[in-house]
Amino acid sequence: MPMAQGDAGVSASALEALLQRHGRDPHALLQLLRELQAEHGWLPRATLAQVAAALGLTPAQVEGVAGFYRFLHTQPVGRYRILFSDNITDRMLGSEALMADLCRRLGVAPGRVSDDGRVSVARTSCTGLCDQGPALLINHHAVVTRLDAARVAQLAGLVRGGVPVAQWPAEWFEVQDQVRRADVLLAEPPAPGAALSAALARGIPGMLSEMKLSNLRGRGGAGFATGLKWSLCRQAQGSEHVVVCNADEGEPGTFKDRVLLTRHADAVLEGMTIAAWLIGARRGFVYLRGEYRYLLERLEAVLQRRRDAGLLGTAILGRAGFDFDVRIHVGAGAYVCGEESSLIESLEGRRGTPRIRPPFPVQSGYLGQPTIVNNVETFCAAVHIALQGGAWWASIGTPKSAGTKIHSVSGDCERPGLYEYPFGTRIGRILEDCGARDTQAVQVGGPSGLCLSAFEFGRRIAFEDVPTAGAFMVFDRSRDMFEVARCFAHFFAHESCGFCTPCRVGTALVVKRMDKLAAGHGSRHDIDVLFELDKLMHGATHCGLGATACNPLRDTIAKFRPAYERHLKSLYFEPGFDLDAELSIARHLTGRDDPGAHLERLS
Amino acid sequence: MSEVEQVFSLDGEDLPFQAGDTVLQAATRVGRYIPHLCWHPDFAPHGSCRICTVKVNGRMAAACTVQAAPGLDVESRTDELNALRKTLLQMLFVEGNHFCPSCEKSGNCLLQATAYEVGMEGPHFEEFYPDRPVDASHPDLLLDFNRCILCELCVRASRDVDGKNVFAIGGHGIGTRLLVNSPSGRLADTAMALGDRAAGVCPVGVILPKRRGFAVPIGERRFDGAPVSGQVEGTP
């Protein structure tokens, strides 16, 4: 047995305590599984069956949920579960060599559990620490930033010595905010309650019209008009209305919400409270991505402080009937849950598979009730609109893109961190401010966004030009843009929910082609097939994940084609089947490895 | 008194529909064929296979999930869409292990028939050859997961019609797979019976009755006589 814990399941009393805490609500399944795993290390089949029986679900339903989320384990993992953040920015800072070094020191292969069950080391999607990477995540809770060879060597010693994570050097866990340029949202926040009072003074129709007047559009990427969304939800019929804050900041290269939740949690929650008042909601959720688990206690403390101050709970600000409270739902490693209908499925304790839309969440969301789902930054913006009015917000930025936008800048630049600018800011301006030199390309909006090359640096951040959800990854001329696209291809294949054919199979096929090119076995035909897959996935997928999965591929092939062609072995046709590699068994059996035992090399 | 007939356009021809119809329901009602795999007239739309992708007012969408509405301009039988469907079918073929000549469902298989329909002549992509052991534990039924296309019709039928919840979906991404709901994970330990709706709903050759091989010879099977597009019966 690789684990100290057996697979007989958790004790009845431990399970009972958790069940009671969650009121035996089957919609709390994901939270329950997360918390069970935090105590037990992994989720044995017997435990899943116990949970199913207690919640009135079938064992297979529970197994299906446990198998969906990357941070839940139905097989034993190490007592130290180490996950290296695997964004391209981590790789550019040397994460791959550091991970290889750690694995060597610990005598464990990547993706495996050490023989003594002590440790497992693997990769995970971007953990939102790109400005202070390479980063890793331990036991789905603590993060270590700014990894280097010395830290890895010391870390290996601590793991080998069985030192609890809580006793590791405190400075390793330091997460810095790195606010480099503040405008409205990142400036000194308003006093808690001030914006809520201002909103109440404006009245519901007044505040809703200010929201519309502001031209605020959602900051999560889709850019839907916030005032309109809230009005539609207010008008929708339901037994209750629900406010959801999307803090599942999974787009690689994006970390602005982490900082907003750290520094401006009051503003986020106040924006939610204003929204609750406008749409008539009593219940709210913050969907916090599993990678940000370390923020949970801090956020719970802010919630309690606001309850104590009469800014949450019953009769908010003394107003009878204005009741609203917020619960934090922690995700478990699934990028697709950033899509609002997947997020709602996940909130309900199910697999995070996107729903068929329409109906949209504003009509039928959480438990079928009218629900708004907005990004962390959107709620922050609403706070400032409540205070200063819609016309003021609309006067910032461009006519079609009102207000400011926060950018998470990382990659090849001197000063990575957060930069907030009014919409309409040139790409080149941001590059100058962050100290980027000899820049070859910028990936704006993350892998699902746009890859811009040097001749496009005069373009502007705006919904009508270069839209963005907040990532801004910089690549200088030393970088191989093919490798950037290949890293993103692996990301999308890893994060595909598996529901629809084009995304489930298409993302896997893209990875196969990219890996084949990387191995030097690619032909021009492979590049044509990649084009074909991109075209197919743009129209035929069930949700936006698949539709945008080939964006980096399409952009980099169009703009950096030589980077691809460098990986073509020769102008000869190179088949997918590697005949020489197939002969390796024969060579092994005959003990030969001389040139005569190999096929003639083409290059 | 006659109601005003509501119509939308499918490939340039007016197509009547009833309130609440999806594009695919309306087309099927009048005997018009739109290729599909995960959709079944008796079950709620699922939208996973994407074979029924059409263009609605110029935008791609799954015909099984788009609500019919007056004046919609729906394109289905175009070279572009048939090429797309062919690619999706090729994806399904390479993802699983589909060896038609040795499959009892050959000739009755919707995947195979649809592939013939759109002129698929080969897999085009490299095969994945996944390792998916069969489950032969049940006395009357065989589960050959090699052929699963994740349409979830068995999941829906067992849950919604049989009330047995024998199946569920597990995993994620390319590792997504059909789960059997029993302590052992084997079909023998479920309440599944030969007469269940879930036992007969599989469009491919995953769920098969045992001891009934080739009762109808190849050449006389459902899709041997007429292509799938010629077998949309419609409902008056």
Interface residues (C-beta under 8 A of the other chain):
Chain A: A49 T58 P59 A60 Q61 E63 G64 G67 F68 Y69 R70 A334 R351 I356 P358 A493 H494 E495 S496 C497 G498 F499 C500 T501 P502 R504 V505 G506 T507 A508 L509 K512 V529 E532 L536 G539 A540 T541 H542 G576
Chain B: P45 G47 S48 C49 R50 I51 T53 M60 A62 T65 Q67 L84 T87 L88 M91 L92 V94 E95 F125 E126 F128 I149 L150 N165 F167 A168 I169 G170 G171 H172 G173 I174 G175 T176 L179 V180 N181 S182 P183
